[in-house]
Amino acid sequence: MTGRRTRTRTGSRAAAATAALVGCALLLTGCGIKRSGVIDSGHAATVKVADGKNSTYLYFLSKEGDRLVPAPFSFLAGYDLNPAVLLHLLLEGPRGRAGEAGLTTGLPKLPAGSGSEKLSVSPSPSPHAGMTVKVPFAVGDLSALARMQLVCTIGVSAVKDTLSPVTLQGSDTTLAPAECDLKR
């Protein structure tokens, strides 16, 4: 019986030594995997986070300028924000944390001291047509994303818990009502 145990121990030692050598050989060869450079996988995920009942959103462009990004804007409890004020804040461009994050705008800036009186947001004359936004600049030449900045900011934030179609009226034309499409 002692001879049998010796052979088994010797056989298992040899098998363990062989397995260790094969393992080391595989580690040294690297399994044929070649090095590669950094692969760009696109934008980081974005999340719309509610800041409470007295929060609304201004929609700006990502720092790459290729998509809309909601920027929360909070105000005092018990107050409703006038949509024209919201529009004015949007046209001033990203400030605070939105500016620090590199957000941009596709909208023209209003000249200092003028234009505010020419901004208005009102219910559209036809029923179920949502809101009409009047601005003192041409809207026909705006990029699709710049238009969506106006449409989403007013259409999503002007009337709480409602997605309203928005008609843009500029110095050149009036565009057909549009709804906020964050896929652009």
C-alpha positions in Angstrom: 0.0 0.0 0.0 2.8 2.4 0.6 4.1 2.0 -2.9 0.7 3.0 -4.2 0.5 6.2 -2.2 3.9 7.2 -3.3 3.0 6.7 -7.0 -0.2 8.8 -6.5 1.6 11.6 -4.8 4.3 11.6 -7.4 1.7 11.6 -10.2 -0.2 14.4 -8.7 3.0 16.4 -8.1 3.9 16.0 -11.7 0.5 17.0 -12.9 0.6 20.1 -10.6 4.0 21.0 -12.0 2.8 20.6 -15.6 -0.3 22.7 -14.9 1.9 25.4 -13.4 4.2 25.5 -16.4 1.3 25.6 -18.8 -0.2 28.5 -16.8 3.1 30.4 -16.8 3.5 29.9 -20.6 0.0 31.2 -21.2 0.7 34.3 -19.1 3.9 35.0 -20.9 2.3 34.7 -24.4 -0.6 37.1 -23.5 -3.1 34.9 -25.4 -2.3 36.8 -28.6 -4.2 39.9 -27.5 -2.7 43.0 -29.1 -2.7 46.5 -27.5 -5.1 49.0 -28.7 -5.6 52.8 -28.3 -8.4 54.6 -26.5 -11.7 54.0 -28.1 -14.2 56.9 -28.0 -17.6 55.6 -27.0 -19.6 58.8 -27.3 -21.2 61.0 -24.7 -21.7 60.3 -21.0 -25.2 59.5 -19.9 -27.4 62.4 -18.9 -30.1 62.3 -16.3 -32.9 64.7 -15.7 -33.0 65.3 -11.9 -35.9 67.1 -10.3 -34.9 69.7 -7.7 -38.3 69.9 -6.1 -41.6 71.6 -6.8 -40.1 75.0 -7.5 -37.7 74.0 -10.2 -37.8 74.4 -13.9 -35.4 73.8 -16.7 -33.5 75.9 -19.2 -32.4 73.9 -22.2 -28.9 74.6 -23.4 -26.5 72.9 -25.9 -23.9 70.4 -24.8 -20.3 71.7 -25.0 -20.0 69.8 -28.2 -23.1 71.6 -29.5 -24.8 68.4 -30.7 -27.6 67.9 -28.2 -29.9 69.6 -25.7 -29.0 69.5 -22.0 -31.6 70.5 -19.3 -30.1 72.9 -16.7 -32.3 73.1 -13.5 -33.3 76.6 -12.4 -34.9 76.9 -8.9 -36.9 79.8 -7.4 -38.6 80.6 -4.2 -41.5 78.5 -2.9 -44.9 79.8 -3.5 -44.0 81.7 -6.6 -44.7 81.0 -10.3 -42.1 82.0 -12.8 -43.4 84.2 -15.6 -42.6 82.4 -19.0 -41.3 85.7 -20.4 -38.7 85.8 -17.6 -37.8 82.2 -18.3 -37.3 83.2 -22.0 -35.1 86.2 -21.0 -33.0 83.9 -18.8 -32.5 81.5 -21.7 -31.4 84.2 -24.0 -28.8 85.4 -21.5 -27.1 82.1 -22.0 -25.7 79.6 -19.5 -24.6 80.9 -16.2 -23.4 79.5 -12.9 -23.1 75.7 -12.9 -24.4 75.4 -16.5 -21.7 77.8 -17.7 -19.0 76.0 -15.6 -20.1 72.7 -17.2 -19.3 74.1 -20.6 -22.9 74.3 -21.8 -23.5 76.7 -24.7 -26.3 78.2 -26.7 -27.3 78.4 -30.3 -29.5 81.5 -29.7 -28.4 85.1 -30.4 -27.8 87.3 -27.3 -30.1 90.3 -26.9 -28.3 93.6 -27.2 -27.7 95.2 -23.7 -30.6 97.4 -22.7 -32.8 96.4 -25.6 -35.0 93.6 -26.7 -36.5 92.6 -23.3 -39.7 94.5 -24.1 -40.0 92.7 -27.4 -40.0 89.3 -25.8 -43.3 87.7 -25.0 -44.8 84.3 -24.3 -48.6 84.0 -24.6 -51.2 81.3 -25.2 -51.7 80.6 -28.9 -54.9 82.0 -30.4 -56.1 78.6 -31.6 -57.2 76.1 -29.0 -54.7 73.3 -28.1 -52.0 75.1 -30.0 -50.0 75.7 -26.8 -47.8 78.8 -26.5 -46.5 81.5 -28.8 -43.0 82.9 -28.3 -42.3 86.2 -29.8 -38.6 87.2 -30.2 -36.9 90.3 -31.8 -34.6 88.2 -34.1 -35.0 86.0 -37.1 -36.2 82.5 -36.3 -36.1 81.0 -39.8 -32.3 80.9 -39.9 -31.9 79.3 -36.4 -30.5 75.8 -36.3 -32.9 73.0 -35.4 -31.2 72.7 -31.9 -31.5 76.4 -31.3 -35.2 76.2 -32.1 -35.5 73.3 -29.8 -33.9 75.3 -27.0 -36.8 77.7 -27.2 -39.5 75.1 -27.7 -38.3 72.8 -24.9 -37.7 75.6 -22.4 -41.1 77.1 -22.9 -43.0 73.9 -23.9 -41.8 71.9 -20.9 -41.3 74.6 -18.2 -43.8 77.3 -18.8 -46.9 75.3 -17.7 -46.1 72.8 -14.9 -46.8 69.1 -15.7 -47.7 69.9 -19.3 -45.9 69.5 -22.6 -47.2 72.4 -24.7 -46.6 72.9 -28.4 -44.7 76.1 -29.1 -45.1 78.5 -32.0 -42.0 80.6 -32.7 -42.6 84.1 -34.1 -39.5 86.1 -35.1 -38.7 89.3 -37.0 -38.8 87.3 -40.3 -41.5 84.6 -40.0 -43.7 82.5 -37.8 -42.9 78.8 -37.6 -45.4 76.0 -37.3 -46.1 74.8 -33.7 -43.5 72.3 -32.5 -43.2 70.0 -29.5 -40.1 69.4 -27.5 -38.1 66.5 -29.0 -35.0 65.8 -26.9 -33.7 63.3 -29.4 -32.4 66.1 -31.6 
